[in-house]
Amino acid sequence: MALVTTTEMFKKAFDGKYAIGAFNINDMEIIQGVTRAAKVQNSACILQVSKSALKYANPLYLKAMVDAAVAETGIDVALHLDHGPDFETVKEVIDAGFTSVMFDGSHYEYEENVAKTIEVVKYAHERGIVVEAELGKLAGVEDDVKVDSANATYTDPDQAVDFVKRTGVDSLAIAIGTSHGAYKFKGEPKLDFDRLETITNKLEAAGFSKYPIVLHGASSVDPASVEMCNKYGGEIKGARGIPNEMLRKAAGMAVCKINMDTDIRLAMTAGIRKSMAEKPEAFDPRGYLGLARELIQSLVESKIKDVLGSVDSMK
């Protein structure tokens, strides 16, 4: 198969009432763990890169490793910029061969967000690249994204329609209660599914049929990974994510892309901690990174089967 945009992925996901997993990558082990899991489940997937990951790994290295993963697994993969902060970063990754970009102008005033998003869409579409944008602000901390709960805002449905009309973005990330990082809820988890349905219906009425919605900050904060981290010396206390059943419900609606970063980090850290604790005499990185890669693959396989519902989406 190939490195592709998300266009056909999302069309099939909307009709099939499932979502495509978007997993943040930083290195070879994560890329291999995610794509090998997708191959086992015969599922397309999205590998996404934050600005911090670009700085850490270099877009040319990441693109080359993703190309290798596509060749190895034979699955469809979209290589996506996550939370692109400015036009320059968007241009850099498109020129490096990414197939999808997200421009995050949610921290700007609305009209400025619209204007900057239009600039990104024009550059990307001229080169056959799809664009995701964001309306509303998710609370939490992830790489360069830091929003406290007092400044978090849910997406306004009417504004969402106006934004899509004026910018021409291909998908829209909305705020309905998800949050970045491992500490998403202090009380009971809650997502505003009524808001999601209203946004979908208003977009449909405005002529945007089967419009793909994206959920950011949607890791479930896998309890098994947290338990393993803590068992082997970690101090991840009180971490709480989005329950799997809520994510599955969202995937059965208009949500075609669900972002997961924290769960990948936790699985990798759990594997490294376990390996080092059980074999303190060992110093071969292939040992502890190999276990981390195995745990990532196992985690992603379960996400595809039990949360995303994208098994056999390559058919």
Secondary structure as UniProt FT lines:
FT   HELIX           7..16
FT   STRAND          20..24
FT   HELIX           28..40
FT   TURN            41..42
FT   STRAND          45..49
FT   HELIX           51..57
FT   HELIX           59..73
FT   STRAND          77..84
FT   HELIX           87..96
FT   STRAND          100..103
FT   TURN            106..107
FT   HELIX           110..125
FT   TURN            126..128
FT   STRAND          130..135
FT   STRAND          139..142
FT   TURN            143..144
FT   STRAND          145..147
FT   HELIX           149..151
FT   HELIX           157..167
FT   STRAND          171..174
FT   STRAND          179..180
FT   HELIX           193..205
FT   TURN            206..207
FT   TURN            209..210
FT   STRAND          213..215
FT   HELIX           223..231
FT   TURN            232..233
FT   HELIX           244..251
FT   TURN            252..254
FT   STRAND          255..260
FT   HELIX           262..278
FT   TURN            280..281
FT   HELIX           285..303
FT   HELIX           304..308
FT   TURN            311..314
//
